[in-house]
Amino acid sequence: MSAPRRQDPQQSDRMLDPRVIDPHQELVDYSALAEDEIAQIVRVLQGIRRWREAEQKMSFTSRDRMKLNETDMQALRFLVVAKNDGRIVTPGALAGYLGISSASTTKLLDRLAAAGHIERAAHPTDRRALTIRITQQTHEQVRDTVGRTHARRFEVAARMSPAERETVIRFLDELSETADESASAIQEATT
């Protein structure tokens, strides 16, 4: 696994400024905004970029430390939640959650078992089925890395007022919608 490439922050910051990347306002109409408003909006976009880079770095470090890929980590997070909920996980349930084929699930489970991250066992009520459990050691590793990160994020959100949280929620929801719309447009353009 290779680490995410580190970009020049000053160059990246310039790439977020519509005055630089869209000087003729072909995509973004910022004519009604004052210079300080544009600068503030650019700082919001810079904050999003820094968050994405920090998130990618944390994700890469966690996966690299455990020698896993992203799908493996998603599977382990699913197994942690299932363990915490006291739910039994079957290969089919895991495949459904991950949106992968049964063949891919078998390969994933073989990889995780070989690395000592999961245990397979007979299903308690269906003798034809298997269950999958995360090992205690891996559960603790995931909790100590991903869990602590989520705890810090929760603390940051908890320090905000309810109104501030609602503003952030609305902003992130609208941002997600634009990403979904862009992905759909790209997919349509390439088919």
Phi, psi and chi 1 to 4 in degrees:
 res  aa     phi    psi   chi1   chi2   chi3   chi4
   1 MET       -  134.3  -77.3 -179.3 -121.8      -
   2 SER  -105.1  145.8   61.6      -      -      -
   3 ALA   -69.1  151.4      -      -      -      -
   4 PRO   -59.5  141.5  -15.1   22.4      -      -
   5 ARG   -66.9  138.5  -83.1 -167.5   25.5 -124.7
   6 ARG   -93.1  123.9 -170.0   77.9  178.6  134.9
   7 GLN   -94.9  157.9  -62.0  174.1  -10.4      -
   8 ASP   -67.3  114.6  174.5    9.1      -      -
   9 PRO   -57.8  -38.5  -18.3   26.1      -      -
  10 GLN   -65.3  -42.2  -73.9 -176.7  -33.2      -
  11 GLN   -66.4  -41.9 -170.9   62.5   30.2      -
  12 SER   -62.4  -39.7  -66.1      -      -      -
  13 ASP   -62.9  -40.8  -72.0   -9.5      -      -
  14 ARG   -64.3  -33.6  -72.1 -177.9   46.2   76.5
  15 MET   -68.8  -13.8  -61.4  -68.6  -72.6      -
  16 LEU   -95.9   -7.9  -61.3  171.3      -      -
  17 ASP   -91.9  116.6 -168.6  -30.9      -      -
  18 PRO   -63.3  -23.4   23.6  -32.2      -      -
  19 ARG   -67.1  -23.7  -63.2  166.7  -66.0 -170.1
  20 VAL   -93.9  -48.0  174.0      -      -      -
  21 ILE   -89.0  -14.3   61.5  171.1      -      -
  22 ASP  -142.8   60.3 -171.6   20.9      -      -
  23 PRO   -63.1  -23.6   23.1  -31.1      -      -
  24 HIS   -97.2    8.7  -55.8  -65.6      -      -
  25 GLN    54.0   43.9  -60.7 -175.2   47.6      -
  26 GLU   -77.6  -28.7  -64.2  170.5   45.6      -
  27 LEU  -111.2  -37.4  -60.9  171.3      -      -
  28 VAL  -122.5  122.1  179.8      -      -      -
  29 ASP   -93.0  103.8 -179.6    4.3      -      -
  30 TYR  -114.0   17.4   47.8   88.2      -      -
  31 SER   -64.4  -28.0   60.1      -      -      -
  32 ALA   -86.4   -3.6      -      -      -      -
  33 LEU   -97.9  142.1  -62.1  170.8      -      -
  34 ALA   -75.0  159.0      -      -      -      -
  35 GLU   -56.7  -39.8  -73.8  -64.6  -46.8      -
  36 ASP   -67.9  -31.8   60.7  -27.8      -      -
  37 GLU   -68.7  -42.8  -70.1  177.1  -63.7      -
  38 ILE   -61.6  -44.1  -64.1  170.2      -      -
  39 ALA   -61.1  -39.5      -      -      -      -
  40 GLN   -67.0  -42.8 -175.5 -178.6   41.7      -
  41 ILE   -61.7  -41.1  -67.3  166.3      -      -
  42 VAL   -62.5  -38.9  169.1      -      -      -
  43 ARG   -63.5  -36.0  -74.3 -163.0  -31.4  -93.3
  44 VAL   -61.9  -47.1  167.9      -      -      -
  45 LEU   -63.6  -36.4  -61.5  175.4      -      -
  46 GLN   -64.5  -39.6  -69.5  166.3  -12.5      -
  47 GLY   -62.3  -41.1      -      -      -      -
  48 ILE   -62.8  -43.9  -67.2  167.8      -      -
  49 ARG   -61.5  -45.2  179.1 -171.4   43.3   78.0
  50 ARG   -61.6  -40.3  -75.0 -169.5  -51.4  -86.7
  51 TRP   -61.9  -47.9  157.2 -109.7      -      -
  52 ARG   -59.9  -44.1  -73.5 -174.1   64.6 -146.4
  53 GLU   -64.2  -42.4  -71.3  173.8   -5.3      -
  54 ALA   -65.4  -41.3      -      -      -      -
  55 GLU   -63.6  -43.8  175.0   73.5    7.7      -
  56 GLN   -63.5  -41.5  -71.5  171.1  -15.6      -
  57 LYS   -63.8  -44.6 -180.0 -179.0  176.0 -173.1
  58 MET   -63.5  -44.0 -173.3  -83.0  -52.0      -
  59 SER   -62.8  -45.4 -179.1      -      -      -
  60 PHE   -61.9  -45.7  172.4   79.5      -      -
  61 THR   -60.9  -44.3  -58.4      -      -      -
  62 SER   -63.7  -47.6 -177.9      -      -      -
  63 ARG   -63.8  -42.0  -71.4 -169.9  -34.2 -103.8
  64 ASP   -65.0  -42.0 -171.8   54.3      -      -
  65 ARG   -60.1  -39.6  178.7  176.4  166.4 -139.2
  66 MET   -94.0   -0.6  -64.4 -179.9   72.9      -
  67 LYS    56.9   52.8  -60.6 -175.9  179.6    9.2
  68 LEU  -130.1  158.9  -59.3  168.9      -      -
  69 ASN   -97.0  179.6   65.3   38.8      -      -
  70 GLU   -63.4  -41.1 -177.2   58.6   32.3      -
  71 THR   -64.7  -39.7  -56.0      -      -      -
  72 ASP   -58.4  -44.4  -63.1  -14.2      -      -
  73 MET   -65.7  -39.4  -75.5  -61.2  -72.8      -
  74 GLN   -61.7  -41.3  -71.7  174.8  -15.1      -
  75 ALA   -62.8  -44.3      -      -      -      -
  76 LEU   -65.6  -39.5  -67.9  179.3      -      -
  77 ARG   -62.7  -40.3  -74.5 -169.0  -64.6  -93.3
  78 PHE   -61.0  -43.2 -179.9   78.2      -      -
  79 LEU   -67.9  -33.3  -68.0  169.8      -      -
  80 VAL   -63.6  -48.1  165.1      -      -      -
  81 VAL   -62.7  -42.8  170.9      -      -      -
  82 ALA   -61.0  -42.5      -      -      -      -
  83 LYS   -63.0  -44.5  179.9  176.7 -179.9  168.7
  84 ASN   -64.2  -31.4  -69.0  -16.1      -      -
  85 ASP   -85.8   -9.0  -72.5  -14.9      -      -
  86 GLY    73.5   24.3      -      -      -      -
  87 ARG   -92.8  146.4  -74.7 -175.1  -69.2  124.6
  88 ILE   -85.8  134.7  -66.1  173.0      -      -
  89 VAL  -113.4  130.0  176.3      -      -      -
  90 THR  -106.0  162.3   62.5      -      -      -
  91 PRO   -56.3  -38.0  -28.5   36.5      -      -
  92 GLY   -63.2  -41.4      -      -      -      -
  93 ALA   -64.8  -40.4      -      -      -      -
  94 LEU   -66.9  -43.4 -174.5   59.7      -      -
  95 ALA   -59.9  -42.8      -      -      -      -
  96 GLY   -61.5  -43.2      -      -      -      -
  97 TYR   -64.3  -44.8  171.3   74.9      -      -
  98 LEU   -79.4  -18.0  -64.1  171.9      -      -
  99 GLY    70.3   38.8      -      -      -      -
 100 ILE  -123.1  164.1   60.3  176.7      -      -
 101 SER   -73.0  166.4   69.2      -      -      -
 102 SER   -66.8  -34.3   58.5      -      -      -
 103 ALA   -64.1  -43.2      -      -      -      -
 104 SER   -65.4  -36.8  -66.2      -      -      -
 105 THR   -64.0  -42.3  -57.1      -      -      -
 106 THR   -60.4  -44.0  -60.8      -      -      -
 107 LYS   -62.9  -43.1  -71.4  178.2 -174.6  176.4
 108 LEU   -61.3  -47.3  171.4  124.9      -      -
 109 LEU   -64.9  -38.3  -65.8  175.3      -      -
 110 ASP   -61.0  -43.6  -71.6  -14.3      -      -
 111 ARG   -62.4  -47.8 -130.1  179.7    9.9 -103.3
 112 LEU   -66.6  -37.4  -66.0  176.4      -      -
 113 ALA   -67.8  -43.4      -      -      -      -
 114 ALA   -61.7  -32.7      -      -      -      -
 115 ALA   -84.7   -2.5      -      -      -      -
 116 GLY    80.7   19.2      -      -      -      -
 117 HIS   -89.0  -25.0  -64.9  -56.8      -      -
 118 ILE  -134.9  163.9   64.5  159.8      -      -
 119 GLU  -128.1  140.1  -61.5  166.6  -24.4      -
 120 ARG  -102.8  145.6  -67.0  172.2  171.5  137.3
 121 ALA  -148.2  163.7      -      -      -      -
 122 ALA   -67.3  144.2      -      -      -      -
 123 HIS   -69.8  138.4 -166.4  -76.6      -      -
 124 PRO   -68.5  -23.6   20.2  -27.8      -      -
 125 THR  -122.3  -13.0   59.4      -      -      -
 126 ASP  -124.8  102.5 -177.4   -7.5      -      -
 127 ARG   -67.9  -12.4   61.9 -172.6  176.8  112.3
 128 ARG   -86.9  -13.5  -63.5  168.0  -64.2  159.4
 129 ALA  -104.9  159.8      -      -      -      -
 130 LEU  -112.7  157.8  -69.8  175.0      -      -
 131 THR  -117.2  157.6   63.0      -      -      -
 132 ILE  -125.0  132.3  -55.0  146.2      -      -
 133 ARG  -130.1  144.2  -70.6 -174.2  -53.5 -116.3
 134 ILE   -76.9  142.1 -169.2  166.8      -      -
 135 THR   -71.9  156.1   62.2      -      -      -
 136 GLN   -61.1  -41.4 -173.3   59.1   35.0      -
 137 GLN   -61.8  -45.2 -179.6 -179.3    3.4      -
 138 THR   -68.9  -38.3  -62.0      -      -      -
 139 HIS   -56.1  -44.4 -175.4  -91.6      -      -
 140 GLU   -67.2  -39.4  -69.9  169.2    7.9      -
 141 GLN   -61.2  -47.2  -86.8 -174.7  -60.9      -
 142 VAL   -64.2  -42.6  171.5      -      -      -
 143 ARG   -61.5  -42.6 -175.2 -167.3   63.5 -134.2
 144 ASP   -71.2  -24.3  -71.2  -15.0      -      -
 145 THR   -99.2  -71.0   56.0      -      -      -
 146 VAL   -66.9  -42.8  177.8      -      -      -
 147 GLY   -61.5  -44.2      -      -      -      -
 148 ARG   -66.1  -35.8  -70.3 -170.2 -163.8  -74.7
 149 THR   -63.5  -45.9  -60.2      -      -      -
 150 HIS   -61.9  -37.5  -73.1  -59.1      -      -
 151 ALA   -62.5  -41.6      -      -      -      -
 152 ARG   -64.9  -40.7  -72.5 -173.8 -156.9  108.7
 153 ARG   -62.3  -42.4  -69.2  176.6 -169.9  157.7
 154 PHE   -59.6  -43.8 -175.1   90.2      -      -
 155 GLU   -62.1  -39.9  -69.2  165.5    0.2      -
 156 VAL   -62.7  -46.8  169.1      -      -      -
 157 ALA   -65.4  -35.0      -      -      -      -
 158 ALA   -67.0  -27.1      -      -      -      -
 159 ARG   -74.0  -14.5  -73.3 -166.6  -64.1  -92.5
 160 MET   -81.8  156.2  -59.4  170.6   83.6      -
 161 SER   -75.7  160.4   71.3      -      -      -
 162 PRO   -55.1  -39.8  -28.8   36.9      -      -
 163 ALA   -65.4  -41.4      -      -      -      -
 164 GLU   -62.6  -42.1  -70.4  171.1  -36.0      -
 165 ARG   -61.9  -41.4  -73.2 -166.9  -69.4  -92.3
 166 GLU   -62.5  -39.1  -73.2  -58.8  -37.3      -
 167 THR   -63.5  -44.8  -61.2      -      -      -
 168 VAL   -64.7  -42.7  170.4      -      -      -
 169 ILE   -59.4  -47.8  -69.7  165.6      -      -
 170 ARG   -61.2  -45.1 -172.8 -177.2   77.3 -114.9
 171 PHE   -60.0  -48.4  172.3   72.1      -      -
 172 LEU   -67.5  -37.2  -66.8  174.1      -      -
 173 ASP   -62.7  -44.8  -75.4  -13.0      -      -
 174 GLU   -65.7  -37.9  -71.4 -180.0   21.0      -
 175 LEU   -64.1  -41.5 -147.7   54.1      -      -
 176 SER   -62.4  -40.5  -64.0      -      -      -
 177 GLU   -61.3  -40.7  -72.7  173.3   19.1      -
 178 THR   -66.3  -35.8   65.4      -      -      -
 179 ALA   -66.7  -42.4      -      -      -      -
 180 ASP   -62.4  -43.9  -69.1  -18.2      -      -
 181 GLU   -63.4  -42.0  -69.4  165.9    3.0      -
 182 SER   -64.7  -42.0  -65.6      -      -      -
 183 ALA   -61.7  -41.6      -      -      -      -
 184 SER   -64.3  -42.6  -65.9      -      -      -
 185 ALA   -64.4  -40.7      -      -      -      -
 186 ILE   -65.0  -43.5  -68.9  167.6      -      -
 187 GLN   -62.5  -43.3 -169.1  171.6   24.8      -
 188 GLU   -63.8  -38.6  -73.5  175.8   19.1      -
 189 ALA   -69.8  -24.6      -      -      -      -
 190 THR   -98.9    1.5   58.3      -      -      -
 191 THR  -108.6      -   54.3      -      -      -
